[in-house]
Amino acid sequence: MVLIIVVAVVALLGGLAANRYLRPRLVSEDDDTGMAVKDLVGPLLTLTVLLLTFVLVTANGSYGKAEVASRGEARAVDQLVESAEYAPAEQRAKIQADTVCYARAVREREWPAMADGKGSPAPSVWSTDLPPCLP
């Protein structure tokens, strides 16, 4: 994204420099109409709209990936709780309690850490604590 902005600014400055230094040599002496500010507004608006479009498309793609991942994890937690119904009573309660704690750790610890670009070991504490279903 920064590269696109840098290239756009360099192109704009190059265009202005070319207009300033090359145009007087190319036009005749009787043509004294220069480039007005309004001539720059149209291309700048177009460039702004294109840059904003790229940003929105990128953000939407990132949001879509995060939504798919969170739905997949929620589905896995839901299936784990439902599957625990087939376990013996003492293991069932432990599995369901650990699953609830895992979901809370993801929401309270993992997601805020991911917002900072890091991860949290808290969810793995609960996922490794799940008892085996078969004796």
The first five atom37 places (N, CA, C, CB, O) and aatype in JSON, in Angstrom:
{
  "aatype": [12, 19, 10, 9, 9, 19, 19, 0, 19, 19, 0, 10, 10, 7, 7, 10, 0, 0, 2, 1, 18, 10, 1, 14, 1, 10, 19, 15, 6, 3, 3, 3, 16, 7, 12, 0, 19, 11, 3, 10, 19, 7, 14, 10, 10, 16, 10, 16, 19, 10, 10, 10, 16, 13, 19, 10, 19, 16, 0, 2, 7, 15, 18, 7, 11, 0, 6, 19, 0, 15, 1, 7, 6, 0, 1, 0, 19, 3, 5, 10, 19, 6, 15, 0, 6, 18, 0, 14, 0, 6, 5, 1, 0, 11, 9, 5, 0, 3, 16, 19, 4, 18, 0, 1, 0, 19, 1, 6, 1, 6, 17, 14, 0, 12, 0, 3, 7, 11, 7, 15, 14, 0, 14, 15, 19, 17, 15, 16, 3, 10, 14, 14, 4, 10, 14],
  "atom_mask": [
    [1, 1, 1, 1, 1],
    [1, 1, 1, 1, 1],
    [1, 1, 1, 1, 1],
    [1, 1, 1, 1, 1],
    [1, 1, 1, 1, 1],
    [1, 1, 1, 1, 1],
    [1, 1, 1, 1, 1],
    [1, 1, 1, 1, 1],
    [1, 1, 1, 1, 1],
    [1, 1, 1, 1, 1],
    [1, 1, 1, 1, 1],
    [1, 1, 1, 1, 1],
    [1, 1, 1, 1, 1],
    [1, 1, 1, 0, 1],
    [1, 1, 1, 0, 1],
    [1, 1, 1, 1, 1],
    [1, 1, 1, 1, 1],
    [1, 1, 1, 1, 1],
    [1, 1, 1, 1, 1],
    [1, 1, 1, 1, 1],
    [1, 1, 1, 1, 1],
    [1, 1, 1, 1, 1],
    [1, 1, 1, 1, 1],
    [1, 1, 1, 1, 1],
    [1, 1, 1, 1, 1],
    [1, 1, 1, 1, 1],
    [1, 1, 1, 1, 1],
    [1, 1, 1, 1, 1],
    [1, 1, 1, 1, 1],
    [1, 1, 1, 1, 1],
    [1, 1, 1, 1, 1],
    [1, 1, 1, 1, 1],
    [1, 1, 1, 1, 1],
    [1, 1, 1, 0, 1],
    [1, 1, 1, 1, 1],
    [1, 1, 1, 1, 1],
    [1, 1, 1, 1, 1],
    [1, 1, 1, 1, 1],
    [1, 1, 1, 1, 1],
    [1, 1, 1, 1, 1],
    [1, 1, 1, 1, 1],
    [1, 1, 1, 0, 1],
    [1, 1, 1, 1, 1],
    [1, 1, 1, 1, 1],
    [1, 1, 1, 1, 1],
    [1, 1, 1, 1, 1],
    [1, 1, 1, 1, 1],
    [1, 1, 1, 1, 1],
    [1, 1, 1, 1, 1],
    [1, 1, 1, 1, 1],
    [1, 1, 1, 1, 1],
    [1, 1, 1, 1, 1],
    [1, 1, 1, 1, 1],
    [1, 1, 1, 1, 1],
    [1, 1, 1, 1, 1],
    [1, 1, 1, 1, 1],
    [1, 1, 1, 1, 1],
    [1, 1, 1, 1, 1],
    [1, 1, 1, 1, 1],
    [1, 1, 1, 1, 1],
    [1, 1, 1, 0, 1],
    [1, 1, 1, 1, 1],
    [1, 1, 1, 1, 1],
    [1, 1, 1, 0, 1],
    [1, 1, 1, 1, 1],
    [1, 1, 1, 1, 1],
    [1, 1, 1, 1, 1],
    [1, 1, 1, 1, 1],
    [1, 1, 1, 1, 1],
    [1, 1, 1, 1, 1],
    [1, 1, 1, 1, 1],
    [1, 1, 1, 0, 1],
    [1, 1, 1, 1, 1],
    [1, 1, 1, 1, 1],
    [1, 1, 1, 1, 1],
    [1, 1, 1, 1, 1],
    [1, 1, 1, 1, 1],
    [1, 1, 1, 1, 1],
    [1, 1, 1, 1, 1],
    [1, 1, 1, 1, 1],
    [1, 1, 1, 1, 1],
    [1, 1, 1, 1, 1],
    [1, 1, 1, 1, 1],
    [1, 1, 1, 1, 1],
    [1, 1, 1, 1, 1],
    [1, 1, 1, 1, 1],
    [1, 1, 1, 1, 1],
    [1, 1, 1, 1, 1],
    [1, 1, 1, 1, 1],
    [1, 1, 1, 1, 1],
    [1, 1, 1, 1, 1],
    [1, 1, 1, 1, 1],
    [1, 1, 1, 1, 1],
    [1, 1, 1, 1, 1],
    [1, 1, 1, 1, 1],
    [1, 1, 1, 1, 1],
    [1, 1, 1, 1, 1],
    [1, 1, 1, 1, 1],
    [1, 1, 1, 1, 1],
    [1, 1, 1, 1, 1],
    [1, 1, 1, 1, 1],
    [1, 1, 1, 1, 1],
    [1, 1, 1, 1, 1],
    [1, 1, 1, 1, 1],
    [1, 1, 1, 1, 1],
    [1, 1, 1, 1, 1],
    [1, 1, 1, 1, 1],
    [1, 1, 1, 1, 1],
    [1, 1, 1, 1, 1],
    [1, 1, 1, 1, 1],
    [1, 1, 1, 1, 1],
    [1, 1, 1, 1, 1],
    [1, 1, 1, 1, 1],
    [1, 1, 1, 1, 1],
    [1, 1, 1, 1, 1],
    [1, 1, 1, 1, 1],
    [1, 1, 1, 0, 1],
    [1, 1, 1, 1, 1],
    [1, 1, 1, 0, 1],
    [1, 1, 1, 1, 1],
    [1, 1, 1, 1, 1],
    [1, 1, 1, 1, 1],
    [1, 1, 1, 1, 1],
    [1, 1, 1, 1, 1],
    [1, 1, 1, 1, 1],
    [1, 1, 1, 1, 1],
    [1, 1, 1, 1, 1],
    [1, 1, 1, 1, 1],
    [1, 1, 1, 1, 1],
    [1, 1, 1, 1, 1],
    [1, 1, 1, 1, 1],
    [1, 1, 1, 1, 1],
    [1, 1, 1, 1, 1],
    [1, 1, 1, 1, 1],
    [1, 1, 1, 1, 1]
  ],
  "atom_positions": [
    [[0.82, -1.18, 0.0], [0.0, 0.0, 0.0], [0.87, 1.25, 0.0], [-0.94, -0.01, 1.2], [0.6, 2.21, -0.73]],
    [[1.92, 1.24, 0.82], [2.82, 2.38, 0.87], [3.52, 2.55, -0.47], [3.87, 2.21, 2.01], [3.74, 3.67, -0.93]],
    [[3.86, 1.44, -1.1], [4.51, 1.49, -2.41], [3.61, 2.18, -3.43], [4.87, 0.08, -2.88], [4.09, 2.97, -4.24]],
    [[2.33, 1.88, -3.41], [1.4, 2.5, -4.35], [1.35, 4.02, -4.13], [-0.02, 1.89, -4.21], [1.36, 4.79, -5.09]],
    [[1.3, 4.43, -2.89], [1.24, 5.86, -2.6], [2.53, 6.55, -3.02], [0.99, 6.1, -1.1], [2.5, 7.65, -3.58]],
    [[3.67, 5.91, -2.76], [4.96, 6.49, -3.15], [5.04, 6.63, -4.67], [6.14, 5.63, -2.63], [5.47, 7.66, -5.18]],
    [[4.64, 5.59, -5.39], [4.67, 5.64, -6.85], [3.74, 6.74, -7.37], [4.28, 4.27, -7.46], [4.08, 7.44, -8.31]],
    [[2.57, 6.88, -6.76], [1.62, 7.91, -7.2], [2.18, 9.31, -6.96], [0.28, 7.75, -6.47], [2.05, 10.2, -7.8]],
    [[2.81, 9.51, -5.81], [3.39, 10.83, -5.5], [4.55, 11.13, -6.44], [3.86, 10.89, -4.03], [4.67, 12.25, -6.93]],
    [[5.4, 10.14, -6.71], [6.52, 10.35, -7.64], [6.0, 10.66, -9.04], [7.45, 9.1, -7.67], [6.54, 11.53, -9.73]],
    [[4.96, 9.95, -9.46], [4.37, 10.22, -10.78], [3.78, 11.63, -10.84], [3.28, 9.17, -11.11], [3.92, 12.33, -11.84]],
    [[3.12, 12.03, -9.77], [2.55, 13.38, -9.74], [3.64, 14.43, -9.79], [1.7, 13.57, -8.49], [3.54, 15.4, -10.54]],
    [[4.69, 14.25, -8.99], [5.79, 15.22, -9.01], [6.51, 15.23, -10.35], [6.79, 14.89, -7.89], [6.91, 16.29, -10.84]],
    [[6.67, 14.06, -10.95], [7.28, 14.0, -12.29], [6.44, 14.73, -13.32], [0.0, 0.0, 0.0], [6.97, 15.43, -14.18]],
    [[5.13, 14.55, -13.24], [4.24, 15.25, -14.16], [4.27, 16.75, -13.98], [0.0, 0.0, 0.0], [4.27, 17.5, -14.96]],
    [[4.3, 17.19, -12.73], [4.38, 18.63, -12.48], [5.71, 19.21, -12.96], [4.19, 18.91, -11.0], [5.75, 20.3, -13.52]],
    [[6.81, 18.46, -12.73], [8.12, 18.94, -13.18], [8.17, 19.0, -14.7], [9.24, 18.02, -12.66], [8.68, 19.96, -15.27]],
    [[7.64, 17.98, -15.36], [7.62, 17.98, -16.82], [6.77, 19.14, -17.34], [7.08, 16.64, -17.36], [7.13, 19.79, -18.32]],
    [[5.66, 19.39, -16.69], [4.8, 20.5, -17.11], [5.52, 21.83, -16.91], [3.48, 20.5, -16.32], [5.4, 22.73, -17.74]],
    [[6.27, 21.94, -15.84], [6.96, 23.2, -15.53], [8.12, 23.47, -16.47], [7.45, 23.18, -14.1], [8.3, 24.59, -16.94]],
    [[8.93, 22.44, -16.74], [10.17, 22.66, -17.48], [10.09, 22.3, -18.97], [11.27, 21.88, -16.85], [10.76, 22.93, -19.79]],
    [[9.28, 21.32, -19.32], [9.24, 20.92, -20.73], [8.14, 21.63, -21.52], [9.03, 19.43, -20.82], [8.3, 21.86, -22.72]],
    [[7.07, 21.96, -20.88], [5.96, 22.57, -21.61], [6.32, 23.9, -22.25], [4.8, 22.76, -20.68], [5.91, 24.14, -23.39]],
    [[7.07, 24.78, -21.59], [7.41, 26.05, -22.26], [8.19, 25.83, -23.56], [8.23, 26.93, -21.32], [8.08, 26.64, -24.48]],
    [[8.95, 24.78, -23.65], [9.69, 24.51, -24.89], [8.81, 23.94, -25.98], [10.84, 23.55, -24.61], [9.09, 24.11, -27.17]],
    [[7.73, 23.26, -25.58], [6.89, 22.58, -26.56], [5.77, 23.45, -27.12], [6.3, 21.36, -25.95], [5.3, 23.21, -28.23]],
    [[5.35, 24.43, -26.38], [4.24, 25.27, -26.86], [4.81, 26.53, -27.51], [3.29, 25.65, -25.68], [5.94, 26.94, -27.25]],
    [[4.01, 27.11, -28.35], [4.46, 28.33, -29.03], [4.36, 29.52, -28.07], [3.62, 28.6, -30.31], [3.76, 29.43, -27.01]],
    [[4.97, 30.62, -28.47], [5.01, 31.8, -27.63], [3.62, 32.41, -27.4], [5.92, 32.82, -28.23], [3.4, 33.04, -26.37]],
    [[2.71, 32.22, -28.32], [1.39, 32.83, -28.15], [0.47, 32.0, -27.26], [0.75, 33.03, -29.51], [-0.61, 32.47, -26.88]],
    [[0.87, 30.79, -26.93], [0.05, 29.94, -26.05], [0.53, 30.12, -24.62], [0.14, 28.43, -26.48], [1.46, 29.45, -24.17]],
    [[-0.12, 31.03, -23.9], [0.29, 31.31, -22.53], [-0.63, 30.68, -21.49], [0.35, 32.8, -22.32], [-0.51, 30.98, -20.3]],
    [[-1.53, 29.82, -21.93], [-2.4, 29.16, -20.96], [-1.65, 27.97, -20.38], [-3.75, 28.71, -21.61], [-1.3, 27.04, -21.1]],
    [[-1.42, 28.01, -19.1], [-0.73, 26.92, -18.41], [-1.72, 25.93, -17.85], [0.0, 0.0, 0.0], [-2.93, 26.0, -18.09]],
    [[-1.18, 25.03, -17.13], [-2.02, 24.01, -16.5], [-2.63, 24.6, -15.24], [-1.19, 22.72, -16.18], [-1.91, 25.1, -14.37]],
    [[-3.92, 24.55, -15.13], [-4.62, 25.1, -13.97], [-4.75, 24.02, -12.9], [-6.01, 25.64, -14.38], [-4.56, 22.83, -13.16]],
    [[-5.07, 24.45, -11.7], [-5.24, 23.52, -10.58], [-6.39, 22.57, -10.86], [-5.47, 24.27, -9.26], [-6.35, 21.4, -10.47]],
    [[-7.42, 23.07, -11.52], [-8.58, 22.22, -11.8], [-8.21, 21.07, -12.74], [-9.71, 23.04, -12.41], [-8.9, 20.05, -12.77]],
    [[-7.13, 21.23, -13.51], [-6.69, 20.14, -14.38], [-6.07, 19.0, -13.58], [-5.69, 20.66, -15.41], [-6.03, 17.86, -14.05]],
    [[-5.6, 19.28, -12.38], [-5.02, 18.25, -11.52], [-6.06, 17.57, -10.64], [-3.93, 18.84, -10.66], [-5.85, 16.44, -10.19]],
    [[-7.17, 18.25, -10.4], [-8.16, 17.73, -9.47], [-8.8, 16.44, -10.0], [-9.24, 18.77, -9.21], [-8.98, 15.5, -9.23]],
    [[-9.13, 16.37, -11.26], [-9.76, 15.18, -11.83], [-8.91, 13.93, -11.68], [0.0, 0.0, 0.0], [-9.38, 12.93, -11.13]],
    [[-7.65, 13.97, -12.14], [-6.8, 12.79, -11.96], [-6.53, 12.45, -10.49], [-5.49, 12.99, -12.67], [-6.44, 11.28, -10.13]],
    [[-6.4, 13.47, -9.65], [-6.17, 13.2, -8.23], [-7.39, 12.55, -7.59], [-5.82, 14.49, -7.49], [-7.24, 11.66, -6.75]],
    [[-8.58, 12.98, -7.96], [-9.78, 12.34, -7.45], [-9.88, 10.89, -7.92], [-11.03, 13.13, -7.89], [-10.25, 10.0, -7.15]],
    [[-9.55, 10.67, -9.17], [-9.56, 9.3, -9.69], [-8.55, 8.43, -8.95], [-9.25, 9.29, -11.2], [-8.86, 7.3, -8.59]],
    [[-7.36, 8.94, -8.73], [-6.34, 8.21, -8.0], [-6.78, 7.93, -6.57], [-5.02, 8.99, -8.01], [-6.56, 6.84, -6.05]],
    [[-7.4, 8.91, -5.93], [-7.9, 8.72, -4.57], [-8.96, 7.63, -4.51], [-8.46, 10.03, -4.02], [-8.94, 6.79, -3.61]],
    [[-9.88, 7.65, -5.45], [-10.93, 6.63, -5.49], [-10.32, 5.24, -5.72], [-11.96, 6.96, -6.6], [-10.74, 4.27, -5.1]],
    [[-9.34, 5.14, -6.6], [-8.7, 3.85, -6.84], [-7.97, 3.34, -5.61], [-7.73, 3.96, -8.0], [-8.07, 2.16, -5.28]],
    [[-7.24, 4.21, -4.93], [-6.54, 3.8, -3.71], [-7.51, 3.36, -2.62], [-5.67, 4.95, -3.2], [-7.28, 2.35, -1.96]],
    [[-8.59, 4.11, -2.44], [-9.59, 3.72, -1.45], [-10.26, 2.4, -1.82], [-10.63, 4.82, -1.31], [-10.58, 1.61, -0.94]],
    [[-10.46, 2.18, -3.1], [-11.04, 0.91, -3.55], [-10.12, -0.25, -3.21], [-11.32, 0.94, -5.05], [-10.58, -1.28, -2.72]],
    [[-8.82, -0.09, -3.47], [-7.87, -1.15, -3.13], [-7.85, -1.42, -1.64], [-6.46, -0.78, -3.61], [-7.79, -2.57, -1.22]],
    [[-7.91, -0.37, -0.83], [-7.92, -0.54, 0.62], [-9.18, -1.28, 1.07], [-7.82, 0.83, 1.33], [-9.11, -2.19, 1.89]],
    [[-10.32, -0.9, 0.53], [-11.57, -1.56, 0.9], [-11.6, -3.02, 0.47], [-12.75, -0.82, 0.3], [-12.08, -3.87, 1.22]],
    [[-11.11, -3.32, -0.71], [-11.08, -4.71, -1.17], [-10.17, -5.55, -0.3], [-10.63, -4.78, -2.64], [-10.5, -6.68, 0.05]],
    [[-9.01, -5.0, 0.06], [-8.08, -5.73, 0.92], [-8.69, -5.95, 2.3], [-6.76, -4.96, 1.04], [-8.59, -7.05, 2.85]],
    [[-9.31, -4.93, 2.87], [-9.93, -5.07, 4.19], [-11.07, -6.07, 4.15], [-10.44, -3.71, 4.69], [-11.23, -6.86, 5.08]],
    [[-11.86, -6.05, 3.1], [-12.97, -6.99, 2.98], [-12.46, -8.42, 2.87], [-13.84, -6.63, 1.77], [-13.05, -9.32, 3.47]],
    [[-11.4, -8.64, 2.12], [-10.83, -9.98, 2.01], [-10.3, -10.47, 3.34], [0.0, 0.0, 0.0], [-10.48, -11.64, 3.69]],
    [[-9.65, -9.61, 4.08], [-9.12, -9.97, 5.41], [-10.27, -10.28, 6.36], [-8.24, -8.83, 5.97], [-10.19, -11.24, 7.13]],
    [[-11.31, -9.48, 6.32], [-12.47, -9.72, 7.17], [-13.13, -11.05, 6.83], [-13.48, -8.57, 7.04], [-13.55, -11.79, 7.72]],
    [[-13.23, -11.34, 5.55], [-13.85, -12.6, 5.13], [-13.06, -13.81, 5.62], [0.0, 0.0, 0.0], [-13.65, -14.8, 6.06]],
    [[-11.73, -13.74, 5.53], [-10.9, -14.85, 6.02], [-11.05, -15.03, 7.52], [-9.43, -14.61, 5.67], [-11.14, -16.16, 8.01]],
    [[-11.09, -13.93, 8.26], [-11.26, -14.01, 9.71], [-12.62, -14.58, 10.07], [-11.08, -12.64, 10.35], [-12.74, -15.35, 11.03]],
    [[-13.64, -14.21, 9.32], [-14.99, -14.73, 9.58], [-15.05, -16.23, 9.35], [-16.01, -14.02, 8.71], [-15.64, -16.96, 10.15]],
    [[-14.46, -16.69, 8.26], [-14.46, -18.13, 7.96], [-13.7, -18.9, 9.04], [-13.83, -18.39, 6.58], [-14.15, -19.96, 9.47]],
    [[-12.57, -18.37, 9.48], [-11.77, -19.05, 10.51], [-12.52, -19.1, 11.84], [-10.43, -18.34, 10.69], [-12.5, -20.13, 12.51]],
    [[-13.16, -18.0, 12.22], [-13.88, -17.99, 13.5], [-15.1, -18.9, 13.46], [-14.3, -16.58, 13.86], [-15.42, -19.54, 14.46]],
    [[-15.77, -18.97, 12.33], [-16.92, -19.89, 12.21], [-16.46, -21.34, 12.3], [-17.67, -19.66, 10.89], [-17.12, -22.18, 12.92]],
    [[-15.33, -21.64, 11.68], [-14.79, -23.01, 11.74], [-14.42, -23.4, 13.16], [0.0, 0.0, 0.0], [-14.69, -24.53, 13.58]],
    [[-13.81, -22.49, 13.89], [-13.44, -22.8, 15.27], [-14.68, -22.93, 16.15], [-12.51, -21.72, 15.83], [-14.74, -23.81, 17.01]],
    [[-15.66, -22.08, 15.94], [-16.9, -22.18, 16.71], [-17.61, -23.5, 16.42], [-17.83, -21.0, 16.4], [-18.17, -24.12, 17.33]],
    [[-17.59, -23.92, 15.17], [-18.21, -25.21, 14.81], [-17.48, -26.37, 15.48], [-18.21, -25.39, 13.28], [-18.12, -27.32, 15.94]],
    [[-16.16, -26.29, 15.55], [-15.39, -27.35, 16.19], [-15.68, -27.41, 17.69], [-13.89, -27.14, 15.96], [-15.8, -28.5, 18.25]],
    [[-15.79, -26.26, 18.34], [-16.11, -26.23, 19.77], [-17.5, -26.8, 20.0], [-16.02, -24.8, 20.32], [-17.71, -27.57, 20.94]],
    [[-18.45, -26.42, 19.16], [-19.82, -26.93, 19.28], [-19.86, -28.45, 19.1], [-20.74, -26.25, 18.25], [-20.55, -29.14, 19.85]],
    [[-19.14, -28.97, 18.13], [-19.11, -30.42, 17.91], [-18.44, -31.14, 19.07], [-18.39, -30.75, 16.6], [-18.84, -32.26, 19.42]],
    [[-17.43, -30.53, 19.67], [-16.76, -31.15, 20.82], [-17.71, -31.26, 22.0], [-15.51, -30.34, 21.21], [-17.74, -32.28, 22.68]],
    [[-18.49, -30.21, 22.26], [-19.45, -30.25, 23.35], [-20.53, -31.3, 23.08], [-20.1, -28.86, 23.56], [-20.92, -32.03, 23.99]],
    [[-21.0, -31.37, 21.85], [-22.01, -32.37, 21.51], [-21.45, -33.8, 21.58], [-22.57, -32.1, 20.1], [-22.13, -34.72, 22.02]],
    [[-20.21, -33.96, 21.14], [-19.59, -35.29, 21.2], [-19.34, -35.73, 22.63], [-18.28, -35.3, 20.42], [-19.33, -36.93, 22.91]],
    [[-19.16, -34.8, 23.53], [-18.93, -35.14, 24.94], [-20.14, -35.81, 25.56], [-18.57, -33.88, 25.73], [-20.01, -36.48, 26.58]],
    [[-21.31, -35.65, 24.97], [-22.52, -36.3, 25.49], [-22.4, -37.82, 25.45], [-23.74, -35.85, 24.68], [-23.09, -38.51, 26.2]],
    [[-21.54, -38.35, 24.61], [-21.39, -39.81, 24.49], [-20.32, -40.36, 25.44], [-21.03, -40.17, 23.04], [-20.14, -41.57, 25.53]],
    [[-19.64, -39.49, 26.15], [-18.59, -39.91, 27.09], [-19.23, -40.26, 28.44], [-17.51, -38.79, 27.26], [-20.36, -39.86, 28.71]],
    [[-18.51, -41.0, 29.28], [-19.01, -41.25, 30.64], [-19.24, -39.93, 31.38], [-18.03, -42.15, 31.43], [-18.64, -38.91, 31.04]],
    [[-20.08, -39.97, 32.37], [-20.54, -38.74, 33.05], [-19.4, -37.89, 33.59], [-21.47, -39.1, 34.19], [-19.4, -36.68, 33.39]],
    [[-18.43, -38.5, 34.28], [-17.36, -37.69, 34.87], [-16.46, -37.07, 33.8], [-16.52, -38.55, 35.8], [-16.01, -35.94, 33.95]],
    [[-16.22, -37.81, 32.72], [-15.42, -37.25, 31.63], [-16.22, -36.21, 30.84], [-14.93, -38.37, 30.69], [-15.66, -35.22, 30.36]],
    [[-17.52, -36.44, 30.72], [-18.38, -35.5, 29.99], [-18.31, -34.12, 30.63], [-19.83, -36.01, 29.96], [-18.12, -33.13, 29.93]],
    [[-18.46, -34.05, 31.93], [-18.43, -32.76, 32.62], [-17.07, -32.08, 32.44], [-18.75, -32.94, 34.12], [-17.0, -30.87, 32.23]],
    [[-15.99, -32.86, 32.53], [-14.65, -32.29, 32.38], [-14.43, -31.77, 30.96], [-13.58, -33.33, 32.73], [-13.89, -30.68, 30.77]],
    [[-14.86, -32.55, 29.97], [-14.69, -32.13, 28.57], [-15.48, -30.86, 28.3], [-15.15, -33.26, 27.6], [-14.96, -29.92, 27.69]],
    [[-16.72, -30.82, 28.74], [-17.54, -29.64, 28.48], [-17.02, -28.42, 29.24], [-18.99, -29.92, 28.87], [-17.04, -27.31, 28.7]],
    [[-16.56, -28.6, 30.47], [-16.01, -27.47, 31.22], [-14.73, -26.95, 30.58], [-15.74, -27.88, 32.68], [-14.53, -25.74, 30.47]],
    [[-13.85, -27.88, 30.15], [-12.61, -27.45, 29.48], [-12.9, -26.76, 28.15], [-11.68, -28.65, 29.26], [-12.19, -25.83, 27.76]],
    [[-13.93, -27.22, 27.47], [-14.29, -26.6, 26.18], [-14.8, -25.19, 26.4], [-15.36, -27.45, 25.45], [-14.47, -24.28, 25.64]],
    [[-15.61, -24.99, 27.44], [-16.1, -23.64, 27.75], [-14.92, -22.75, 28.13], [-17.15, -23.68, 28.9], [-14.85, -21.6, 27.69]],
    [[-14.0, -23.26, 28.94], [-12.83, -22.47, 29.33], [-11.96, -22.15, 28.11], [-12.0, -23.21, 30.39], [-11.39, -21.06, 28.02]],
    [[-11.85, -23.1, 27.19], [-11.09, -22.87, 25.96], [-11.72, -21.73, 25.16], [-11.02, -24.16, 25.1], [-11.03, -20.82, 24.71]],
    [[-13.05, -21.79, 25.0], [-13.74, -20.74, 24.23], [-13.57, -19.37, 24.9], [-15.23, -21.07, 24.08], [-13.37, -18.37, 24.22]],
    [[-13.65, -19.33, 26.21], [-13.45, -18.06, 26.92], [-12.01, -17.56, 26.78], [-13.81, -18.23, 28.42], [-11.79, -16.36, 26.63]],
    [[-11.05, -18.48, 26.82], [-9.64, -18.08, 26.67], [-9.38, -17.52, 25.28], [-8.7, -19.27, 26.94], [-8.61, -16.57, 25.12]],
    [[-10.03, -18.11, 24.27], [-9.86, -17.59, 22.91], [-10.42, -16.18, 22.82], [-10.56, -18.51, 21.88], [-9.79, -15.28, 22.24]],
    [[-11.61, -15.98, 23.39], [-12.23, -14.67, 23.29], [-11.53, -13.62, 24.15], [-13.68, -14.75, 23.69], [-11.33, -12.49, 23.7]],
    [[-11.17, -13.97, 25.35], [-10.62, -12.99, 26.29], [-9.11, -12.79, 26.15], [-10.92, -13.41, 27.7], [-8.6, -11.71, 26.46]],
    [[-8.38, -13.81, 25.69], [-6.92, -13.71, 25.64], [-6.38, -13.72, 24.2], [-6.31, -14.86, 26.42], [-5.56, -12.88, 23.83]],
    [[-6.86, -14.68, 23.41], [-6.27, -14.87, 22.07], [-6.63, -13.73, 21.12], [-6.74, -16.19, 21.48], [-5.75, -13.17, 20.46]],
    [[-7.9, -13.37, 21.05], [-8.3, -12.34, 20.1], [-7.67, -10.98, 20.4], [-9.8, -12.2, 20.09], [-7.18, -10.33, 19.48]],
    [[-7.64, -10.51, 21.67], [-6.94, -9.25, 21.92], [-5.45, -9.32, 21.6], [-7.12, -8.85, 23.38], [-4.86, -8.35, 21.12]],
    [[-4.84, -10.48, 21.86], [-3.41, -10.63, 21.52], [-3.22, -10.62, 20.01], [-2.84, -11.93, 22.12], [-2.22, -10.08, 19.52]],
    [[-4.13, -11.2, 19.28], [-4.04, -11.21, 17.82], [-4.2, -9.8, 17.24], [-5.09, -12.15, 17.21], [-3.64, -9.5, 16.19]],
    [[-4.96, -8.96, 17.92], [-5.11, -7.57, 17.46], [-3.78, -6.83, 17.51], [-6.16, -6.83, 18.31], [-3.55, -5.9, 16.74]],
    [[-2.91, -7.26, 18.42], [-1.58, -6.66, 18.52], [-0.55, -7.4, 17.67], [-1.13, -6.64, 19.96], [0.63, -7.07, 17.72]],
    [[-0.99, -8.38, 16.91], [-0.07, -9.14, 16.05], [0.67, -10.24, 16.78], [0.0, 0.0, 0.0], [1.69, -10.73, 16.29]],
    [[0.18, -10.65, 17.93], [0.82, -11.69, 18.71], [-0.15, -12.83, 18.92], [1.32, -11.15, 20.07], [-1.25, -12.82, 18.37]],
    [[0.24, -13.78, 19.71], [-0.62, -14.89, 20.07], [-0.64, -15.05, 21.58], [0.0, 0.0, 0.0], [0.13, -14.4, 22.29]],
    [[-1.51, -15.91, 22.06], [-1.6, -16.17, 23.49], [-1.54, -17.67, 23.73], [-2.89, -15.56, 24.09], [-2.17, -18.43, 23.01]],
    [[-0.8, -18.1, 24.74], [-0.75, -19.52, 25.05], [-1.95, -19.99, 25.86], [0.52, -19.84, 25.8], [-2.09, -21.19, 26.1]],
    [[-2.83, -19.1, 26.29], [-3.95, -19.45, 27.17], [-4.89, -20.51, 26.57], [-4.74, -18.22, 27.5], [-5.25, -21.44, 27.28]],
    [[-5.3, -20.41, 25.3], [-6.2, -21.43, 24.78], [-5.58, -22.83, 24.74], [-6.65, -21.05, 23.4], [-6.27, -23.82, 24.94]],
    [[-4.29, -22.9, 24.48], [-3.67, -24.23, 24.4], [-3.62, -24.92, 25.76], [-2.27, -24.12, 23.82], [-3.54, -26.15, 25.83]],
    [[-3.65, -24.14, 26.84], [-3.69, -24.75, 28.18], [-4.95, -25.58, 28.33], [-3.63, -23.67, 29.28], [-4.91, -26.68, 28.87]],
    [[-6.06, -25.04, 27.84], [-7.33, -25.75, 27.97], [-7.49, -26.84, 26.94], [-8.48, -24.79, 27.87], [-8.09, -27.88, 27.24]],
    [[-6.98, -26.65, 25.74], [-7.13, -27.69, 24.73], [-6.28, -28.91, 25.05], [-6.76, -27.15, 23.35], [-6.66, -30.03, 24.69]],
    [[-5.13, -28.74, 25.7], [-4.3, -29.9, 26.07], [-4.8, -30.55, 27.35], [-2.83, -29.49, 26.24], [-4.4, -31.67, 27.67]],
    [[-5.67, -29.87, 28.09], [-6.18, -30.41, 29.35], [-7.38, -31.33, 29.14], [-6.56, -29.27, 30.28], [-7.84, -31.97, 30.09]],
    [[-7.88, -31.41, 27.92], [-9.04, -32.25, 27.66], [-8.7, -33.71, 27.96], [-9.53, -32.1, 26.21], [-7.67, -34.2, 27.49]],
    [[-9.54, -34.41, 28.73], [-9.25, -35.81, 29.06], [-9.53, -36.7, 27.87], [-10.07, -36.28, 30.28], [-10.35, -36.37, 27.01]],
    [[-8.86, -37.84, 27.8], [-9.17, -38.79, 26.73], [-10.56, -39.38, 26.97], [-8.09, -39.92, 26.65], [-10.96, -39.61, 28.11]],
    [[-11.28, -39.61, 25.89], [-12.67, -40.1, 26.03], [-12.71, -41.59, 26.27], [-13.48, -39.76, 24.78], [-13.69, -42.1, 26.83]],
    [[-11.7, -42.29, 25.88], [-11.69, -43.73, 26.07], [-10.76, -44.08, 27.23], [-11.27, -44.45, 24.78], [-9.64, -43.58, 27.29]],
    [[-11.2, -44.94, 28.15], [-10.32, -45.32, 29.25], [-9.16, -46.17, 28.83], [-11.08, -46.04, 30.3], [-8.34, -46.56, 29.67]]
  ]
}
